[in-house]
Amino acid sequence: MAVYVAVQQFWKANRMASIFGFRSRDPARDRQTDLQRYDRLARLLDQISSEIEAEKIGLENRYRSKATNAAFLVEAMENGSASTGKSSEVSELTKSILNCERRIAELARQNGLMKELRHSLDAIVDESA
C-alpha cells in the first residue's frame, strides 16, 4: 500500500509540474553540457587553424621555390644564357607568385579570424565560470 501511495504522489507531483510550468535540469548538469559544447567548438577552431597554417606553410615553400626559379630565369635571360623566348615562362611564374601572395594574405586573415574566435570563446567560457 505504501508503494501505491508513493506512486500516486509521484504522478500527482508530475501533473502539478506540468500544469504550473516545466521542470528544469540541475544547473551543474547544464554547465557540464555547455562546457562540452564549448570544448567541441574550441577543438574545431583549433583544427581549422591547423589546416590553415599547414596550407600557408606549404604555399610559402612553393612561393620561395617559384621566386627562386623566376630570379634565376631572369638572370639567365639578362646574361644571354637563356633565350628571350623564356619571357612567357617568367610571366607565368610572376602570375603564380602574385597568386601565392594573395592566397598567403588570405590565409593570414583567416588565421587571425580563427584566433579572434578562439579568444572570444575562451572569454565566454571564463565569464560563465
Disulfide bonds with the S-S distance in Angstrom:
none
